[in-house]
Amino acid sequence: MALKHVWSFLCPGLPRLAPLSTAPAAREQSAAGPRAVSACGVAETVRPPVPSVDFGNAQEAYRSRRSWELVRSLLVLRLCASTTLLARHEQLLHITRKLLGQRLFDKLMKMTFYGQFVAGEDQESIRPLIQHNRAFGVGSILDYGVEEDLSTEEAQCKEMESCTSAAERDGSGTSKRKKQYQAHWAFGDRRDGVISARTYFYANEAKCDSHLETFLRCIEASGCACEDGFSAIKLTALGRPQFLLQFSDVLTKWRRFFHQMAAEQGQAGLAAKDMKLEVAALQESIAKMGIAPRAEIQDWFTVETLGVSGTVDLLDWSSLIDSRTKLSQHLVVPNTQTGQLEPLLSQFTEEEELQMTRMLQRIDVLAKKAREMGVRLMVDAEQTYFQPAISHLTLEMQRKFNVDRPLIFNTYQCYLKDAYDNVTLDMELAHREGWCFGAKLVRGAYMAQERARAAEIGYEDPINSTYEATNTMYHRCLDYVLQELKHNAKAQVMVASHNEDTIRFTLCRMEELGLHPVDRQVYFGQLLGMCDQISFPLGQAGFPVYKYVPYGPVMEVLPYLSRRALENSSLMKGAQRERQLLWKELKRRLLTGSLFHCPA
């Protein structure tokens, strides 16, 4: 019953996978766009080339900044470079607050770290900064940066309680989930080892409703403060994570089952998008597993559902699983090692079913609000044991809301070994079903935690082996998306990176592919207070670029500020270049008598 509620809520009247064609699908779409041919058949006027961008021009990079802001940036970045200070920063903040008192402490923070990385305390106070950045070509991705201040033990207790079912806790049922998709006490505090992502812990449904209201206010603030804005959300803030773990487990098992069948047909090693299974052989394998009677299995693979190609790819297979498995009251998944069918869980309580339904309702409310306000919704990526479910739920929302343009953006973590498969499959799905693909590409925020968890619990490390391998993966995924954007005027991507080489690579490929910034298909994103030497030159050259803008009361965003300090220390090479450019511009102003520069 539980997953029937899920899919009956998600899928009423949604378009499903188109029948597999016997001929390659045409990549050119007829969607009207900046590169489209006019109604009378005359091509548009040839536009100027992609503007060049100079990331070494300090004067242009900091034209929007007053001199005291440059001094603040230098101070904050220098403090972030001190390992001694960072190791004791929490104690130092506590002592400073006791010595100064709350009012003076707040003022000190606003003059330093808070002022560098946070826009303001509320919707009204952030408006001047948003409008100022917009005047220099830089948009905003709003995020209410408040976090609950929990001890490690409190976080672990909340995580263990919220990630296990009632049946598991009272011993009346045992989980058949893989170890990767079970809660573990040692990793219950999901903040540990994470320096660049906000973390939510489930308390109760009322708390999730409170998070919903916060996100709704954030969407309203974005819609009122600027046009063409974004707002960021995390799905772990909107419901009990037990559901995400269970759903991720079954999605992963079905995908692995497909790969097992592909290996049996000699297709191991191919990219997931290129695997095509012979239907006859696949039917025989499924029958041997005892998943369903042969007559029923034959009904799954018909001309109406798959066309006449005689093969099934992973998208076709996932479509069949949607209808044949996820709606089953007694959900089972095949164990490819034992050949036995295993139930995901023995049962769900009525309250657990309601919690899952409420989570999906909250997601739907946010998407509708974003559509109403003209704001794009960016769904942040999270840990790998939650991410399959998060991505799948995001895809369902994209089916529903990305009709005329990308309203919902999914996030792809390129430090994952399967990042390329995830990006290519989802983009192919959007092409087949006719909705607008929207993606944010990031390197990833949970590397140390993911590696440690995999080693301790005993499953394959999901992270690329080296930093260089992650860079290669990022550029591979990005290049694929950019090539697809050339043929699809309605698809969009955000290149969320502080890496100057990645930005240069993107600009080079845009020029080669004829993707112009006026098309507004390729966006760039950096954090507020970091890498202004990348953001503002891009914006002033006409590229769509955005700052990730957190806001909230001083004391409630201290956990966020701690992570920003730690992140700057981990990006020393980029931070060193930024400090050099800041010094260069400050010296120029001193020597030219323009120390009291007023941005205009």
N, C-alpha and C positions, 0 to 999 in steps of 0.2 A: 504493500500500500504506500510506503513512504516515497519510493521513487516514482510511483504513478502520480502522486501529488506533484512532485517536482516537474515532471515532463508535461503533465496536463496544464500546469501553470505556464511553463516556458513556451510551449509549442502550439498554441491554438492558432491554426491558420497560417503558420509560418511557412515560407517556401522551403522545400527540401531539396536534396541533391538532384540535379537534372540527370536524365538518363544518359548513360555513357554512349557517346557517339562513335560511329564506325570510322569517322574521319577526324583528323586533328582539329580541335576547336580553333577558330580564327582568333588571333590575339588582338586584332584591332577592334575596338569597341566603338559603337556609334554614338556614345555619350558625347553631348556637346561640351566643348571645353575650349581653352584658349588656342589650341592647335587645330581646332576643327575647321572644316571647309564650310564656307557660308552657303546659305540656301540656294543662291544662284550659281553655285559651282565654282566660284572664284576663290582662290586661296588667299588667306590673310596676308597683309604686308609683312615682309621679312623684318624681324625685330633685331635690335642691336645685340651684340654678343653678351654672354654672361659677364657681369661687371667683375673687374679684378678687385681683390681685397688684400690690403697690406696689414698683416698682423704685427708688424714691427714699428709702425708709425705711432709713437706714444702720444703725440699731440692730438691726433685724430681719435685714438682709442679712449682718451680721458677728457675729450672736449665737453662731455656732459657732467664732469665732476668738478666741484670746488676744491681749492687747494687743501682745506682742512680735511676733506674727505680722503684725499690722497694720503695725507699724513696718518689718518686713522687706519687706512688700508695697510700702509707700511707697518704700523705698530702691531696691528692684529696678526698679519702674516708673519711678522718676526716672532711674536710670542708663540704662534702655532708651530714654529720651527724648533722651539726649545723642548727637547724631550724631558728635561728635568721638570719644567713647569707643567707639561701635559700629564706627566705621571702623577702629579699631586693636584691637578686642577680642581677636582671636586672639593678637597679639603680647603684649598685656598679660597674658593668661592664661599664656602661656609664661614670661614674665619672673617673674610672681608665683610660679609653681610652682618655678622655679629658686631664688628667694630664700627661700621658706618651706620647701621640701622637700615630698615627697609627702604625708606624714601631716597636716601643718598646712594644706596646700593643700586636701586633702579636707575638713577641718573647716570651712575658710572657705567652700568651695562649699556645704556642707550648711547653713551658716548663712545663705546668700544665694540665689544663682540655683538651685542644685540643690534646696535645700529648698523653693523657691517652685514649681518646675515638675515635679519628679520625686518619686515616692512613696517610693522606697527602693531598696536594692541587690538584694534578692531577694524570694522569695515570702513569707518570714516577716516581713521588716521592713516590708512594705507593708500587712500585715494591720491594724495599729492605725488607720492613716489611712482605709482602706476602711471599717472598722467605724464610725469616728467620723463620716465623711460620711454613711453610711447612717443613723445615728441622727438626722441632721438632714434626711433625705429625699432624699439625693443618692446615686445608684448609681455604678458604675464600669465603664468600658470599658478593659480591661487591654491594654497594648501594651509588649512588651519593647523599650526604646528604644535598644538598642545598634546602632551603625553601624561599618562598617569605615572606618578612617582612611586614605584613598587620596589620592595626589597627583592633580592634574588629568590629567597624562599617563598615569598608571596607569589611571585611570578610563576614559579615551578608548580605550586599548589593549584593555581588557577588553570594552568595549562593542562595538567594531568586530569583535573576534574572535567574540563570542557572538551577534551579530545578522546574521551572514552564514553561508551554508551552505558545506560543504566544496567543492561544485561551483563556487560563486562564487569562493571563495578560490583554487582551483587553476586557474581559467580554463576548466574543462571544461563549464561551464554558465553561462548568463546569466540574471539575474533579470528577470522581466517585471513585477515589482512597481512600483507608482507610486512616484514620488520620495518622497512623504510616508512610505511604509512601507519605506524603505531606511535603513540606518545612515549617518550623516554624521559625519565626524571632528570638525567644528567644534562639534557638539552631542553629542559622545560622553560628556561629563561631565554626566549628567542632574541633578546637584545644582545646576548653575549657574542662578542666578536663582530658585531654589525655596527658600522660607523656611518652609514649613509642611507638609512631607511628607518622610517617610523614604525613602531611596533604596538599592536593592540592586543590586549588579553581579554578574553570573554569573562564577564561577571554575571550578567543576566540579560533578559530581553529588554528591560527598561534602559540599560546602559547602551544597548544597540540602537534603541530608538533615539537616545540622546546623541549618539554618533550620527544617525541619519539627519537629525535636525541641524547638527553642525555642518554636515556636507551640504545640506540644502541652503543654509545661509552663505556658505562659501560660493556656491553656484550663483546665488543672487548677487553677491558682491562682485563676482567676476563679470556678470552680465551688465551690471550697472556702471562698473568702473571703466570698461573698455569694450570695444567691438572685437569680434573674432578671438575671444579669450578661451582659456582652458581652465578646468578644475580637476584636481587629482583626488582619487578615492582608493581605499583599500578594502577588499571584500572581507578580510578577517575582522574588520570593525563592525560588520553588519550582521553577524550571526555566529552561531556556535561552530567552532572549527572542526568538530567531530564529523560534520557533514562533508566538509572539504576533504578531509583525510579519506573517508570511505569512498567518496565519489572519485577521487584521484586514484585510489587503488584499483577500482574496477576498470576505469578508463585505461590505465597502464597495463593491466592484465590482458585486456582485449587487444591492445596494440601489440603486446609481446606475442600473443597468440597468432596474430597475422604474420609477424616476422618469423615465427617458428614455421608456419606453413610456407612462407616464402623461401626459407632456407631449404626445406624439403624439396622445393621445386627448383633449386639451384640458383636462387637470386640473392643469396647472402652477400652483403657488401654494397649493394646498390643503394642509392639515395631512396628514401621512403617514397618520394613522389614518383619514382620510376619503377617501383615494384608492381608487377601485374601477374596475378595468379590465374592459372587455368581453372575455369569454373568446375569442370568435371573432376579434376584432382582435388579441388577444395571441398566439393561435396562429399567425396569419399573420405577425406580426412575428418570432416565434421561428424559424419556418420559413425566412424570408428570411435570417436571420442564419446559417443552416446549423448550428444547435446540435444538431439531431436531425431525423430523418425525420418527415414530417407524420403518418404513422400512429402513430409513437411519441409525438409531442407530444399527439395526441388522447387517448391513454391516460392522460396526466397529469391531464387535466381531466375527471373523471368525477363522476357523482352521488355515488358512495361517498366521494370525496375532498373535494368542494367543495359538495355539496348541489345544489340546482336554481336557484340565484339567477342564474346566468349571468354573474356577476362574480367577480373575484379581487382581494382586498386584499393589502397588504404582508405580513400574517401568513400568509395562504394561500400566497403566493408563496415566503416563506421556508421554509414547511413542504415545499413541492415541491423546493426547492433542497436541503434536507437529504437527501432520499431520492435525488434524481437526480444530484446533483453532488458533494457532499462525500464520498460513499463511492466515487467513481470513482478508479480507480488512476491514470488520466491526467487529472488535474484541469485543466479549462480554464475560462476566463472570457471573455466577449465584450468586445471593444474597440468601444465604441459610436461611435468616431470613424472607425475604418478598416473596421468591419464584419467583422473577422477574429477567429477564435477563437485565444486565446493560452494556452499552458500556464503555470501558476503558477510551476513550477520544473521543470527537466528530470528531476530525480530526487532522492530522499532516500537518504542512506546508511543502513545498518543501525543504526549508532550514533545517528543523528539520530532515527530512528523510536523507538528505545528511550528516548531522552531525552524525547520527547513523551509516551510512555506513562507514564514515571515521574512526570512533572509532574502528569498527571491522577490518578495513583494517590495522590500526596501530597495533592492537594485532597480526594480522597475520604476519606482517612484523617482529615484534620482535621474534615471535616463529621461523620463518624461519632463522633469523640471529643467534639465539641461536643454532639451529641445525647445521648451517654452521660452527660455532665456537666451537662446542662440549661443550657448556655450558648449564647447566640446568637452567630453568626459574622458579623462585619461585613467584607465584602470592599472594601478601599479602592480608589478610582478612581486611575488613573495617566494618563500622557500619551496624547494622542489617537491616536497611532500604535500603541499597545498596547490602547487601551480597547475597541474593538469586540470583540476576542477575549476580553478579560477579562469584559465584560458577558455575552457569549454563554455562556462556560463557567459563569459564576455562575448564569445562567438555567437551565442544565442541572442544576446542583446544587439549585436551588430546586424544580425539577420533582420531584426525587428525595426531597428532605428536608423541604420545606415542605408537608407533608400535613395535619397537624392544626393547626399554627400556624407563623408565620414563624420558621424557625431560621436561614436564610441571608438576609442583607440585602445588596442591591446598592447601590452608591453612584452618585448622579447629580450631575454637575457642571453647575450652572446658569449658569456663564459661557459655556457652549457654545451656539452658535446652534441646534443641533438637540436641545437638552435636552428641550424640550416633546415633540417627536416620540418621543424615547427613553422618556420616562416614560409617555406615554399608550399607546404600543404594548405595552410590557411589562405594564402593568396590564390592558390588554385581553386579552393572551395568558394571564395568570393567571386571569382571569375565564372565558375559554373552556375552558381545560384543567382548571380546578377546583383549582388549588393556591393557597397563601396568599402574597399579595404582601407583601414586606418591603423597605423602601427607606430609605436615608439621603440627605437632600438637603443638598448643600454648594454654596458658590459656586465653589470651585476653587482649586487650589494652584499651577498651572503657567502662569499667564497670561503673564508676561514672556517665559518660555522659549518658549512656544507661538507667540507673536507673532513673536519674532525668528527662529525656525526657519522659519515659513511665509514670511516676507519674504525670507530668505536663499536658501532652496531653491526657492521659486517655486510655491507652491500657495495656495489661498484660506485666509485667516486664519479658523480655526475659532471664534474668541472673539468674543463680543458687542462692539460698537464702543465702548461706554461703560460706566462703573460703574452708571449709572442703568438702562441696558438690561439689565444683569445682575440688578439688583434686581427689575426688572419681570419678567424671566424666572423668577427664583426664586419670586416670589409667584404667578405664573401656574401654574407646576408644582405648587406647594404647594396652591393653591386647588383644582386639579383632583383631586389625591390626597385632600384632605380631603372633597370632595364624594363621592368614591367610597367613602371609609371610612364615610360615613353609611349606605350600603346594603350594606356588607360588613363584618360584625363581626370577621372573622378577619384582615383586612389591617391592616398597621401601618406607621408612618412615623416616622423620627427627623428632627427639625428641628435640624440641626447648624449653629448660627449664634451669633455674638457680637453680632449686630446687634439692638439693642433694639427698633427699629421692626418688624423681622421677627417677633420674639417677640410683640409686641403684636398684629400682624396675625393671627398664628396663634391667639392667645387669643380675639380678636374673632370669627374665623370658627368656632372651636370652639363658642362660645356660640350663634352664629346657627344652626349645623347640629345642635346638640344633642349634640355629642361631649363627654362628661364625662371628667375625668381618671381616674375609677375604671374606665372601660372599658379603660384601658391600651392604647390604639391609637395615641396621639400622644405621642412621646417628644421630649425636648429634650436637646441635647448641647453642652457647652463644654469647653475644655481646662483641665486642672488648673493652678491658679495664675492664671487669667484669668477675668474677668467673674463673680466670686462674687456681685456685686450682682444678677445675673440668675439664676444657678443655685440659690442657697439660698432666695430668696423663692419660686421655683417649687416647690422640693421641700417647703418648709414649708407651702405651700398645697395640697399633695396631688398635684401634677403629677409624672409620671414624668420625672425629669431625671438625666442622667449626666455625669460628668466623664471625659474621655479621660485615663487614668492611665498614664503611662510609668514604667518602672522599670529599674534596671540599675546596675552599678558606675559610680562618678563619672567616671573617665577615659574609659570607653567610651560615655558618653552626652553628652560634651562637644559633639559635632556637633549633637545635638538641642537642647542648651541655647543654642548659638549661634543656631539658627533661631528659638527662642522669643524671644530678645532682639531679633532683627531683626523678627520679626512684631509685637512690641509697638510698635516704632518706626513700623511702617507703619499701625498702628491708633491713631494719636494721639488722634483725637476720642473714641473709646471709652475709651482709657486715661486721658485727662484727666478724664473724668467719674468713672472708678473712683477716681482719686487724690483727687478732691474728696470723694467719699463716705467714703473711708478717713480723711481728715483730719477730717471732720465727726464720725465715730464716735470717733476718738481724742480729740478735744477734749471731746466729751461725757463720756467716761470720766474725763478729767482733772478736769473741773469738778464731776462728781458723786461723785468719790472711788471710782470703780469701775475703777481702772486695773488692778487684779489680778483682773479678771473671769475667772471659771472657767466655760467652756461647760457647759451642762447641759440 
